[in-house]
Amino acid sequence: MQRYLLTDGRLFPSFMKFALPVLGSLFLQMIYGATDLVIVGRYADSTSVSAVATGSQVMLTITSIITGFTMGETILIGQLMGARRERECAGAVGSGIVFFVILALVLTAIMVPFAGNFAALMHAPPEAFAQTTSYIAICSMGFVFITGYNVVSAIMRGLGNSALPLLFVAIAATANIFGDLLLVAVFHMAATGVAISTVMSQGVSLLLAIVILKHRGLPFKFYRSDIRFDARSTFTMLRLGFPIALQDMMVGISFLIILMILNSMGLVASAAVGAVDKILGFGLLVPSAFSSAIATFVAQNMGAGKELRARHAMYYGMSGSLVFSLFFFFASQFAGETLVGFISRDALVIAAGAAYLKAYSWDCILVCFVFSMTGFFTGCGKTSFVMVQSLIGTFLVRIPFSAFMSRRPGVTMFQIGLAAPTASIVQILLCAVYLLSGKWRISSTERGSYGHSL
């Protein structure tokens, strides 16, 4: 396989060449998720929409644990590749495979038998409870596929190759669209059909990914004997990935709490927030993609000792994501009902969703700064700070704000939607102070040591 080092060449072309496929991957993932709600919204009722919205939020929260740990794998591999330590990189890949197989099996054993408990915890509306439970249980059976795809993609990105993960998600998205149309539109299986299609498409994508990688190989020698548990490599990956996994899980839980509040407000509110969440996925697409690209780009360059190049990548991420987010913000402010109408045909859901979106869309501008800075800190290995600032925004701002607003008589969806941008303002201040402090810097001794926590 061709080498994809991000430490050489002109900075802007190198960064964009890596970032654009990451953006494409996240775009297809949004299409993947939105397709479920669009098709179930067109060919089923609001009960099914609520079930998919609630169930997918549960799955997203659990999946965030996986993606958090895989980010640790990406950063570790990126730092080792930047330092040209390929033999240790092979060990990190093999040890990561062992760890994530075990993680997938554990999550499956927990989620499948307790699917109903998670649906109850989410206060799923009574009329949507059975479908929500079915959706969670079936999707949980595919954790091996979900984990496998994320691990393969994380390894490729750490190596500097963002094109193959784009191909993998394109395969999954295409298979999911056909599966949804067949099982929901033709066989009228509603939320259950969406779940089956999701699992099958992920399985197909993982299988083809393995075939492609076996044919193309890795940019260094990799043997079957490398697939084994290595305490040093695993511990380093966990030190880098655990804070991100915990952060993502806690943020996911915060959104589950907000969803519980909205579910308690009735079926319309539940369906509205589910629809808006999918729309916001597109609004946060570019900031999220650039954050992920910045993390990998910075990891390789910090591993190579190129601090200035790493910092400039963060600034490119901020400016690039801000341009897109401004367009989305104005669309949400002046065409919110049209956007929500793509997801649902219910007039009440459209009205409620548009109000929620108008408030929440302010966050799409603010996260351009938050995501770019946290992507930079993640690439530097400062994942503990990334976790702390996120938890402060989540549990000291977003949740208390939502709880306070929900107790106000006549609370509106617009008022609840202000929770996210309020939290982001606090996070911007925290990140700016940390950036100016210079505490993200690492010494040459730390940079050269294998398994450092940075």
PyMOL commands that set and color helices and strands:
alter all, ss='L'
color gray80, all
select helices_A, chain A and resi 11-43+46-82+86-111+115-121+126-140+143-158+163-186+190-216+224-226+231-264+267-283+285-303+307-334+336-341+347-360+362-379+383-406+413-417+419-437+444-448
alter helices_A, ss='H'
color red, helices_A
deselect
rebuild
show_as cartoon
